[in-house]
Each structure stands twice: as structure tokens, then as C-alpha cells.
Amino acid sequence: MLEINILTLFPQMFLGPLSESIVNRAQEKEVVNINLINFRDFAKDKHKTVDDTPYGGGTGMVLKVDVIDEAISAIVGKNRKDYHIILMTPQGKRFNQKKAEELSRTYEKLILICGHYEGFDERIREHLVDEEISLGDFVLSGGEIAAMAITDAVIRLIPGALGKDESSKEESFSLKDEEGNTLLEYPQYTKPNEYKDWKVPDVLKSGNHAEIKKWRLEEAKKRTTKR
């Protein structure tokens, strides 16, 4: 079972995404265990302070290294090597399907750290995490949305999470051509056969599975080249 621990100041933000659809079913099937941890609970002062002004001056507030360290330690105990710790930050490496596959296959226990405010104490980057991940070159209010996206992408790749394990193999970025190059997903159609003079390709109704497979591969190649 994959274990995902999410450190966040706003655990309530995750209740909707984690209690619906594939992610919820994966938890019910016990193929994944998701823990939401409010790292404010690990602040030591009476005000539960998790951030402070930066040394050297400047605007904004910076997340404190001692609070994040305490939260991580409470999760990992003496088994730090069993966990892969990821920092959600715009400065991180761009997340993609290859990274989702790596996380789902390589690790059994993940910790995702969601930040807020101006940034992190640099010592969090230097000493507490294994890698930094970004959804793209833009700034969000915090790392929660990125953590949700990563959680969803990783969970759907776990055997047993989907109704059919084959479903994830033919999705965009998982489909590959003869040389192993990644392709976008081929076009899909369903009933009605004809709508407003828009027709389903005849090959998909032919019953010839070899021809259908060939058509889908060619269409996937075309779409990948175009887009």
C-alpha cells in the first residue's frame, strides 16, 4: 500500500478532492493511505507560529525550518530512509507523467510539503527534502493544489486503483509508439453514431480489432505531432 502524507496549513482544502472518484475508491480498496497533517500543530509557542520575517529584511513571511522539521520527524520517526520527501514550490522540477510513474513505482511512503506565504527557510530545501516539484512556471497561493494534482496522478497509476489497470496504459503520456516515444491519446467516440452530421469513423465500428488498433496508433501519432 502506498502511503502519502501531506503537510499543509489547510487540510480542509483536500476533503473534496480526496473523497471523490478514483482517489476515494483507491482508499476504500486500501491501495493507498492518505494522511493530512497540519504542521501548525508542531509550532512550539502559544500562538502556534509557523512563519516569521526574513533575516536581512524584505517583504512577506517565511516558513520556519524548526516547525517543518518537527512535523516530518513525527511522521518518519527513526525510519527517515523509508520516506521520499517532496517540497511543492515554483522553483522545483516540472511535474510530468514520467515523474508520476517514478513516484508510483519507486516509493512506498511519500511526504508532500505545501508552503504558503513568501517562501521557505532555505534550510528546509538544503536539509529536509529529497526533491522539489513544480506544476509549472506560475505562482499559486500555496502548494495544496500542486499536492492534489500529484496525489491524483500518482494514485491512478497504482495497480488496483482503476477499474481496469489497462485504462492507465492507454492514456495520454502513457501511450507509446513502436520506438517507445510517448504519445498523446487517440480520439475517442461513443453513441450516437451520427450527430449533426458529425459521424463516428467507420473503422471503429468495423469489429476488426487489428485495424482499430492500427488506426488508434496512427491517430495518436498525428495528434502528438500536431500538438
VOBA-371256 format. One line per 10 residues: number of its first residue (from 1); their letters; for each residue y, x, z of N, C-alpha, C. Coordinates in Angstrom, 1 decimal, padded with zeros to 4 digits, always signed. Each point is the difference from the previous one (the first is absolute). Layout:
REM residues N
NUM) a) Y X Z Y X Z Y X Z  ...
REM end
This chain:
REM residues 227
1) mleiniltlf) -001.2 +000.8 +000.0 +001.2 -000.8 +000.0 +001.3 +000.9 +000.0  +000.9 -000.3 -000.9 +001.3 +000.7 +000.0 +000.9 -000.5 +001.1  +000.6 +000.9 +000.7 +000.9 -000.4 +001.0 +001.4 +000.4 -000.4  +001.0 -000.9 +000.0 +001.4 +000.2 -000.4 +000.8 -000.3 +001.2  +000.8 +001.0 +000.5 +000.9 -000.2 +001.1 +001.4 +000.1 -000.5  +000.8 -001.0 +000.2 +001.4 -000.1 -000.5 +001.0 +000.1 +001.2  +000.8 +001.1 +000.0 +001.0 +000.1 +001.0 +001.3 -000.5 -000.5  +000.6 -001.0 +000.7 +001.1 -000.7 -000.5 +000.8 -000.6 +001.1  +001.3 -000.2 -000.2 +000.9 -000.7 +001.0 -000.1 -001.5 -000.2  -000.6 -000.4 -001.1 +000.0 -001.4 -000.4 -001.4 -000.5 -000.4
11) pqmflgplse) -000.9 -000.1 +001.0 -001.4 -000.4 -000.3 +000.0 -001.4 -000.6  +000.9 -000.9 +000.4 +000.0 -001.3 -000.5 +000.1 -000.1 -001.5  +000.6 +001.0 -000.6 +000.2 +000.0 -001.5 -001.3 +000.0 -000.7  -001.1 +000.5 +000.6 -001.3 +000.1 -000.6 -000.9 -001.2 +000.1  +000.4 -000.9 +000.9 -000.9 -001.1 +000.3 -000.4 -000.9 -001.2  +001.0 -000.3 -000.9 -000.2 -000.7 -001.2 -000.9 +000.7 -001.0  +000.4 +001.2 -000.4 -000.8 +000.8 -001.0 -001.4 +000.3 +000.4  -000.2 +000.2 +001.3 -001.3 +000.5 +000.5 -000.9 -001.2 +000.3  +000.5 -001.2 +000.0 -000.8 -001.2 +000.4 -000.3 -000.9 -001.2  +000.2 +000.5 -001.2 -000.2 -000.8 -001.2 -000.9 +000.8 -001.0
21) sivnraqeke) -000.6 -000.8 -000.9 -000.7 +000.6 -001.2 -001.0 +001.1 +000.3  +000.0 +001.0 -000.9 -001.1 +001.0 +000.1 +000.1 +000.8 +001.2  +001.2 +000.3 +000.5 +000.1 +000.8 +001.2 -000.6 -000.7 +001.2  +000.3 -001.3 +000.1 -000.6 -000.8 +001.1 -001.5 -000.1 -000.1  -000.5 -000.2 -001.2 -001.4 -000.1 -000.2 -000.7 +001.3 +000.4  +000.6 +001.1 -000.4 -000.6 +001.3 +000.3 -000.1 +000.2 +001.5  +001.0 -000.5 +000.7 -000.1 +000.2 +001.5 -001.1 -001.0 +000.6  -000.1 -001.2 -000.6 -001.1 -000.9 +000.4 -001.4 +000.6 -000.2  -000.1 +000.7 -001.2 -001.3 +000.6 -000.3 -000.2 +001.3 +000.7  +001.0 +000.4 +000.8 -000.1 +001.2 +000.8 -000.2 +001.3 -000.9
31) vvninlinfr) +000.6 +000.0 -001.1 +000.0 +001.2 -000.8 +001.3 +000.9 +000.3  +000.9 -000.6 +000.7 +001.2 +000.7 +000.4 +000.5 -000.6 +001.3  +000.6 +000.9 +000.8 +000.6 -000.4 +001.3 +001.4 +000.5 +000.0  +001.0 -001.0 +000.1 +001.4 +000.4 +000.0 +000.6 -000.2 +001.3  +000.7 +001.0 +000.5 +000.6 +000.0 +001.3 +001.5 +000.1 -000.2  +000.8 -000.9 +000.6 +001.5 +000.1 +000.0 +000.5 +000.5 +001.3  +000.7 +001.1 +000.0 +000.4 +000.7 +001.3 +001.5 +000.1 -000.1  +000.7 -000.6 +001.0 +001.5 +000.1 +000.1 +000.3 +001.3 +000.8  +000.5 +001.0 -000.7 +000.2 +001.3 +000.7 +001.2 -000.1 +001.0  +000.7 -001.1 +000.0 +001.0 -000.1 +001.1 -000.7 -000.1 +001.4
41) dfakdkhktv) -001.3 -000.4 +000.0 -000.7 -000.1 +001.2 -000.2 +001.4 +000.6  +000.2 +001.1 -000.7 -000.3 +001.3 +000.4 +001.3 +000.8 +000.4  +001.2 -000.7 -000.1 +001.2 +000.6 +000.5 +000.0 +000.1 +001.5  +000.5 +001.0 +000.6 -000.1 +000.3 +001.4 +001.1 -000.5 +000.9  +001.2 -000.2 -000.6 +001.1 -000.5 +000.8 +000.0 -001.5 +000.2  +000.8 -000.5 +000.9 +000.0 -001.4 +000.3 +000.5 -000.9 -001.2  +000.8 +000.6 -000.9 +000.5 -000.7 -001.1 -000.9 +000.0 -001.2  -001.1 +000.7 +000.1 -001.0 +000.1 -001.1 +000.7 +000.6 -001.3  +000.6 +001.1 +000.2 +000.8 +000.6 -001.1 -001.0 +000.8 -000.9  +000.1 -000.3 -001.3 -000.9 +000.6 -001.0 +000.8 +000.9 -000.9
51) ddtpygggtg) +001.3 +000.0 +000.0 +000.9 +000.8 -000.9 +001.2 +000.5 +000.8  +000.6 +001.0 -000.7 +001.2 +000.6 +000.7 +000.9 +000.6 -001.1  +001.2 +000.4 +000.3 +000.9 +000.6 -000.9 -000.5 +001.4 -000.4  +000.3 +000.4 -001.2 -000.5 +001.3 -000.5 +000.8 +001.1 +000.6  -000.7 +001.1 +000.3 +000.7 +001.3 +000.3 +000.8 +000.4 -001.1  +001.2 +000.6 +000.3 +000.9 +000.5 -001.1 +000.9 -001.1 -000.5  -000.1 -001.2 +000.5 +000.8 -001.1 -000.4 -000.5 -000.7 -001.3  +000.7 -001.0 -000.4 -000.4 -000.8 -001.1 -000.2 -001.5 +000.3  -000.1 -000.8 -001.0 -000.1 -001.5 +000.2 -001.5 -000.3 +000.2  -000.2 -001.2 +000.6 -001.3 -000.6 +000.1 -000.8 +000.6 +001.2
61) mvlkvdvide) -001.2 -000.6 +000.1 -000.9 +000.4 +001.1 -001.3 +000.5 -000.5  -000.6 +000.9 +000.8 -001.2 +000.8 -000.4 -001.1 -000.4 +000.9  -001.2 -000.3 -000.5 -001.1 -000.3 +000.8 -000.5 +001.3 +000.8  -000.3 -000.2 +001.3 -000.3 +001.0 +000.9 -001.5 +000.5 -000.2  -000.1 +001.3 +000.1 -001.3 +000.6 -000.2 -001.0 -000.2 +001.2  +000.6 -000.1 +001.2 -000.9 -000.2 +001.2 -000.6 -001.4 +000.0  +000.7 -001.0 -000.5 -000.5 -001.3 +000.0 -001.1 -000.2 -001.0  +000.2 +000.6 -001.2 -001.1 -000.1 -001.1 -001.2 +000.8 +000.5  +000.2 +001.2 +000.6 -001.1 +000.8 +000.5 -000.8 -000.8 +001.0  +000.7 -000.6 +000.9 -000.7 -000.8 +001.1 -000.9 -001.1 -000.7
71) aisaivgknr) +000.6 -000.7 -001.0 -000.7 -001.1 -000.6 -001.3 +000.5 -000.7  +000.2 +001.1 -000.8 -001.1 +000.6 -000.7 -001.1 +000.4 +001.0  +000.4 +000.7 +001.0 -001.0 +000.5 +001.0 -000.8 -001.1 +000.7  +000.7 -001.2 +000.2 -000.7 -001.1 +000.6 -001.1 -000.5 -001.0  +000.2 +000.1 -001.3 -001.0 -000.5 -000.9 -001.1 +001.0 -000.2  +000.3 +001.3 -000.2 -001.0 +001.0 -000.4 -000.7 +000.6 +001.2  +000.6 +000.0 +001.2 -000.6 +000.6 +001.2 -000.3 +001.5 -000.3  -001.2 +000.4 +000.2 -000.4 +001.4 -000.3 -000.6 +000.2 -001.3  +000.0 -001.1 -000.9 -000.6 +000.1 -001.3 +001.0 +000.0 -001.1  +001.0 +000.8 +000.1 +001.0 +000.1 -001.0 -000.5 +000.3 -001.4
81) kdyhiilmtp) -001.0 +000.8 -000.1 -000.6 +000.4 -001.3 -000.6 -001.2 -000.7  -000.3 -001.0 +000.7 -000.7 -001.2 -000.7 +001.0 -000.9 -000.7  +001.3 +000.3 +000.2 +001.1 -000.9 -000.5 +000.8 +000.7 -001.1  +000.4 -000.8 -001.0 +000.9 +000.5 -001.0 +001.3 -000.8 +000.2  +001.1 +000.8 +000.3 +001.2 -000.7 +000.4 +001.1 +000.1 -001.1  +000.5 -001.1 -000.4 +000.9 -000.1 -001.1 +001.4 -000.5 +000.4  +001.0 +000.6 -000.5 +001.4 -000.4 +000.3 +000.6 -000.7 -001.2  +000.5 -001.2 +000.2 +000.6 -000.8 -001.0 +001.5 +000.5 -000.2  +000.3 +000.6 -001.1 +001.3 +000.5 -000.2 +000.4 +000.1 -001.5  +001.2 -000.2 -000.4 +000.4 +000.1 -001.4 -000.2 +001.5 -000.5
91) qgkrfnqkka) +000.0 +000.9 +001.0 -000.2 +001.4 -000.4 -001.4 +000.4 -000.3  -001.0 -000.9 +000.2 -001.4 +000.3 -000.1 -000.4 +000.0 -001.5  -001.3 +000.3 -000.2 -000.6 +000.0 -001.3 -000.2 -001.4 -000.5  +000.2 -000.3 -001.2 -000.1 -001.3 -000.6 -001.4 -000.6 +000.1  -000.1 -001.2 +000.6 -001.3 -000.6 +000.1 -000.5 -000.6 -001.3  -001.3 +000.2 -000.3 -000.5 -000.6 -001.2 -001.5 -000.3 +000.2  -000.7 -000.5 -001.0 -001.4 -000.4 +000.1 -000.9 +001.1 +000.4  +000.3 +001.2 -000.5 -000.8 +001.2 +000.3 +000.0 +000.3 +001.5  +001.2 -000.2 +000.6 +000.2 +000.3 +001.4 -000.7 -001.1 +000.8  +000.1 -001.3 -000.5 -000.7 -001.1 +000.7 -001.5 +000.3 +000.0
101) eelsrtyekl) -000.6 +000.4 -001.1 -001.4 +000.3 -000.1 -000.3 +001.2 +001.0  +000.8 +001.0 +000.0 -000.3 +001.1 +000.9 +000.0 -000.4 +001.5  +001.0 -000.9 +000.4 +000.1 -000.4 +001.4 -001.2 -000.9 +000.3  -000.5 -000.8 -000.9 -001.1 -000.9 +000.3 -001.3 +000.7 +000.1  -000.2 +001.1 -000.7 -001.3 +000.7 -000.1 -000.1 +001.2 +000.9  +001.1 +000.6 +000.4 +000.0 +001.2 +000.7 +000.1 -000.1 +001.5  +000.7 -001.0 +000.4 +000.3 -000.1 +001.5 -000.6 -001.3 +000.6  -000.3 +000.1 +001.2 -000.6 -001.2 +000.8 +001.1 -000.5 +000.9  +001.0 +000.8 +000.4 +001.0 -000.4 +000.9 +001.4 +000.4 -000.5  +000.9 -000.9 -000.2 +001.3 +000.2 -000.5 +001.1 -000.4 +001.0
111) ilicghyegf) +001.1 +000.7 +000.1 +001.1 -000.4 +000.8 +001.2 +000.0 -001.0  +000.7 -001.1 -000.1 +001.2 -000.1 -000.8 +001.2 -000.2 +000.9  +001.0 +000.9 -000.2 +001.2 +000.0 +000.9 +001.2 -000.6 -000.8  +000.5 -001.1 +000.5 +001.1 -000.7 -000.6 +001.3 +000.4 +000.7  +001.0 +000.5 -000.7 +001.2 +000.4 +000.6 +001.1 -001.0 -000.2  +001.1 +000.2 +000.7 +001.2 -000.8 -000.2 +001.2 +000.9 +000.3  +001.2 -000.6 -000.1 +001.2 +000.8 +000.3 +000.2 +001.1 -001.0  +000.7 +001.0 +000.4 +000.4 +001.1 -001.0 -001.1 +000.8 -000.4  -001.0 +000.3 +000.8 -001.1 +000.8 -000.4 -000.9 +000.4 +001.2  -000.7 +001.1 -000.2 -000.9 +000.5 +001.1 +000.4 +001.4 +000.5
121) derirehlvd) -000.3 +000.2 +001.2 +000.2 +001.4 +000.5 -001.0 +000.8 -000.8  +000.5 +001.1 -000.6 -000.7 +000.9 -000.9 -001.3 +000.5 +000.6  -000.1 +000.0 +001.3 -001.2 +000.5 +000.6 -001.2 -001.0 -000.1  +000.3 -001.2 -000.3 -001.0 -001.0 -000.4 -000.7 +000.4 -001.3  +000.8 +000.4 -001.0 -000.5 +000.4 -001.2 -000.8 +001.3 +000.1  +000.6 +001.0 +000.8 -000.6 +001.3 +000.1 -001.3 +000.1 +000.8  -000.1 -000.9 +001.0 -001.1 +000.3 +000.9 -000.9 -001.2 +000.3  +000.4 -001.2 -000.4 -000.8 -001.2 +000.4 -000.7 -000.7 -001.2  +000.4 +000.2 -001.2 -000.6 -000.8 -001.1 -000.7 +001.0 -001.0  -000.9 -000.6 -000.8 -000.8 +000.7 -001.0 +000.7 -000.1 -001.4
131) eeislgdfvl) +000.6 -001.1 -000.3 +000.7 -000.1 -001.2 +001.1 -001.1 +000.0  +000.9 +000.1 -000.9 +001.1 -001.1 -000.1 -000.2 -000.7 -001.4  +000.1 -001.3 +000.1 -000.2 -000.9 -001.2 +001.2 -000.9 -000.2  +000.4 -000.1 -001.3 +001.1 -000.9 -000.4 -000.5 -001.0 -001.0  +000.6 -001.2 +000.0 -000.3 -001.0 -001.0 +000.8 +000.3 -001.3  +001.1 +000.7 +000.1 +000.8 +000.3 -001.2 +001.4 +000.5 +000.4  +000.8 +000.3 -001.0 +001.3 +000.6 +000.3 +001.0 -001.0 +000.3  -000.2 -000.7 +001.1 +001.0 -000.9 +000.6 -000.2 -000.1 +001.5  +001.0 -000.6 +000.6 +000.0 +000.0 +001.5 -000.1 -001.5 +000.5  -001.0 -000.1 +000.9 -000.2 -001.3 +000.7 +000.5 +000.0 +001.4
141) sggeiaamai) +000.1 -001.1 +000.6 +000.5 -000.1 +001.4 -000.9 +000.7 +001.0  -001.3 +000.1 -000.4 -000.9 +000.7 +000.8 -001.3 +000.2 -000.7  -001.0 +000.6 +000.6 -001.3 +000.3 -000.6 -001.0 -001.1 +000.0  +000.4 -001.1 +000.5 -001.0 -001.1 +000.1 -000.5 -000.5 -001.3  +000.9 -000.2 -001.0 -000.5 -000.5 -001.3 -000.8 +001.0 -000.7  +000.3 +001.3 +000.1 -000.9 +001.0 -000.5 -001.3 +000.0 +000.6  -000.1 -000.1 +001.3 -001.3 +000.0 +000.7 -000.8 -001.2 -000.4  +000.6 -001.2 -000.2 -000.7 -001.2 -000.4 -000.6 +000.3 -001.4  +000.8 +000.5 -000.9 -000.5 +000.3 -001.4 -001.2 +001.0 +000.0  +000.1 +001.0 +000.8 -001.0 +001.0 +000.1 -001.3 -000.6 +000.6
151) tdavirlipg) +000.2 -000.7 +001.1 -001.1 -000.7 +000.6 -000.8 -000.9 -000.9  +000.8 -000.8 -000.8 -000.7 -000.9 -000.9 -000.7 +000.7 -001.1  +000.7 +001.1 -000.6 -000.6 +000.7 -001.1 -001.3 +000.7 +000.4  +000.0 +000.6 +001.2 -001.2 +000.7 +000.5 -001.1 -000.9 +000.4  +000.3 -001.2 +000.6 -001.1 -000.9 +000.5 -000.7 -000.5 -001.2  +000.6 -000.4 -001.1 -000.7 -000.6 -001.1 -001.0 +000.9 -000.7  +000.1 +001.3 +000.3 -000.9 +001.0 -000.5 -001.2 +000.2 +000.8  +000.0 -000.5 +001.2 -001.1 +000.2 +001.0 -001.2 -000.9 -000.5  -001.2 +000.6 -000.1 -001.2 -000.9 -000.4 -000.1 -001.1 +000.9  -000.2 -001.2 -000.5 -000.1 -001.2 +000.7 +001.2 -000.8 +000.3
161) algkdesske) +001.2 +000.6 -000.3 +001.3 -000.7 +000.3 +000.2 -001.1 -001.0  -000.3 +000.3 -001.3 +000.1 -001.0 -001.1 -001.2 -000.9 -000.1  +000.1 -001.1 -000.6 -001.1 -000.9 -000.3 -001.1 +000.7 -000.8  +000.5 +000.7 -001.0 -000.8 +000.9 -000.9 +000.6 +001.4 +000.0  -000.9 +001.0 +000.4 +000.5 +001.3 +000.0 +000.4 +000.5 -001.4  -000.5 -000.6 -001.0 +000.3 +000.3 -001.4 +001.5 -000.4 -000.3  +000.5 -000.9 +000.8 +001.4 -000.5 -000.3 +001.0 +001.1 +000.0  -000.1 +000.9 +001.0 +001.0 +001.1 +000.1 -000.2 +001.0 -001.1  -001.2 +000.1 -000.6 -000.3 +001.1 -001.0 +000.7 -000.3 -001.3  +000.4 -001.2 -000.3 +000.6 -000.3 -001.3 +001.4 -000.5 +000.1
171) esfslkdeeg) +000.6 +000.3 +001.2 +001.4 -000.3 +000.1 +000.9 +001.1 -000.6  +001.3 -000.2 -000.1 +000.9 +001.0 -000.5 -000.1 +001.2 +000.9  +000.0 +001.2 -000.6 +000.0 +001.3 +000.6 -001.4 +000.4 +000.5  -001.0 -000.9 +000.0 -001.4 +000.3 +000.3 -000.8 +000.1 -001.2  +000.4 -000.8 -001.1 -000.7 +000.0 -001.3 +000.3 +001.4 -000.7  -001.1 +000.5 -000.6 +000.1 +001.3 -000.7 -000.6 +000.0 -001.4  +000.5 +000.8 -000.9 -000.6 +000.1 -001.3 -001.1 +001.0 +000.0  -000.5 +000.3 -001.2 -001.2 +000.9 -000.2 +000.3 +001.4 +000.5  +001.2 +000.4 +000.0 +000.4 +001.4 +000.5 +000.4 +000.0 +001.4  -000.1 -001.2 +000.7 +000.4 +000.0 +001.4 +001.4 -000.2 +000.3
181) ntlleypqyt) +000.8 -000.3 -001.1 +001.4 -000.3 +000.2 +000.2 -001.4 +000.6  +001.0 -000.1 +000.9 +000.2 -001.3 +000.7 +000.7 -000.9 -001.0  -000.4 -001.3 +000.1 +000.6 -001.0 -000.9 +000.5 -001.2 +000.8  +001.0 -000.7 -000.6 +000.4 -001.3 +000.5 -001.0 -001.0 -000.3  +000.0 -001.1 +000.7 -001.0 -001.1 -000.2 +000.2 -000.7 -001.3  -001.1 -000.4 -000.7 +000.0 -000.7 -001.2 +000.5 -001.5 +000.2  +000.5 -000.7 -001.1 +000.4 -001.3 +000.2 -001.1 -001.0 +000.4  +000.4 -001.0 +000.8 -001.0 -001.0 +000.5 +000.5 -001.4 -000.4  -001.0 -000.8 -000.2 +000.3 -001.4 -000.4 -000.9 -001.0 +000.7  +000.4 -001.2 +000.2 -000.8 -001.1 +000.5 +000.3 -001.3 -000.7
191) kpneykdwkv) -000.7 -001.1 +000.4 +000.3 -001.3 -000.6 +001.4 -000.5 +000.3  +000.6 -000.7 -000.9 -000.6 -000.6 -001.3 -000.1 +001.1 -001.1  -000.9 -000.3 -000.9 -000.2 +000.9 -001.1 +001.3 +000.1 -000.9  +000.7 -001.1 -000.1 +001.3 +000.0 -000.8 +001.0 -000.7 +000.7  +001.2 +000.6 +000.1 +001.1 -000.7 +000.7 +001.3 +000.4 -000.8  +000.7 -001.0 -000.4 +001.3 +000.1 -000.8 -000.3 +001.0 -001.2  -001.1 -000.1 -000.7 -000.3 +000.9 -001.1 -000.3 +001.4 +000.5  -000.1 +000.2 +001.3 -000.4 +001.4 +000.4 -001.5 +000.0 +000.3  -000.7 +000.8 -000.8 -001.5 -000.1 +000.0 -000.6 +001.2 +000.7  -001.2 -000.3 +000.6 -000.8 +001.1 +000.6 -000.7 +000.8 -001.2
201) pdvlksgnha) +000.0 +001.3 +000.0 -000.7 +000.8 -001.0 -001.4 -000.5 -000.2  -000.4 -000.1 -001.2 -001.4 -000.5 -000.3 -001.1 +000.9 +000.5  +000.3 +001.3 +000.1 -001.1 +000.9 +000.5 -000.4 -000.3 +001.4  +000.9 -000.5 +000.8 -000.3 -000.3 +001.4 -000.8 -001.3 +000.2  -000.1 -000.8 -001.1 -000.8 -001.2 +000.0 -001.3 +000.2 -000.7  -000.3 +001.2 -000.5 -001.1 +000.2 -000.9 -001.3 +000.1 +000.7  +000.0 +000.4 +001.3 -001.2 +000.2 +000.7 -000.6 +001.4 -000.3  +000.6 +000.8 -000.8 -000.5 +001.3 -000.4 +000.6 +001.0 +001.0  -000.8 +000.4 +001.1 +000.6 +000.8 +001.0 +000.4 +001.4 -000.4  -000.8 +000.5 -000.9 +000.3 +001.3 -000.5 +001.4 +000.1 -000.7
211) eikkwrleea) +000.2 -001.1 -000.9 +001.3 -000.1 -000.7 +001.1 -000.3 +001.0  -000.2 -000.8 +001.0 +001.0 -000.3 +001.0 +000.4 +001.3 +000.7  -001.0 +000.8 +000.5 +000.3 +001.2 +000.7 +000.8 +000.9 -000.9  -000.4 +000.1 -001.3 +000.8 +000.9 -000.9 +001.4 -000.5 -000.2  +000.2 -001.3 -000.1 +001.3 -000.5 -000.2 +000.9 +000.2 +001.2  -000.6 -000.2 +001.2 +000.8 +000.3 +001.2 +000.4 +001.4 +000.2  -000.9 +000.9 -000.4 +000.4 +001.4 +000.1 +001.1 +000.4 -000.9  -000.1 -000.5 -001.3 +001.0 +000.3 -001.0 +001.4 -000.6 +000.4  -000.1 -001.2 +000.6 +001.3 -000.7 +000.4 +000.6 +000.8 +001.2  -000.9 +000.4 +000.9 +000.5 +000.8 +001.1 +000.7 +001.3 -000.4
221) kkrttkr) -000.6 +000.6 -001.0 +000.6 +001.3 -000.6 +001.4 -000.3 -000.6  +000.1 -001.1 -000.8 +001.2 -000.4 -000.6 +001.1 -000.3 +001.0  -000.4 -000.7 +001.1 +001.0 -000.4 +001.0 +000.5 +001.2 +000.7  -000.9 +001.0 +000.3 +000.3 +001.2 +000.7 +001.0 +000.8 -000.8  -000.3 +000.2 -001.3 +000.8 +000.7 -000.9 +001.4 -000.6 -000.1  +000.1 -001.3 -000.1 +001.3 -000.7 -000.1 +000.8 +000.0 +001.2  -000.7 -000.1 +001.2 +000.8 -000.2 +001.2 +000.1 +001.3 +000.9
REM end
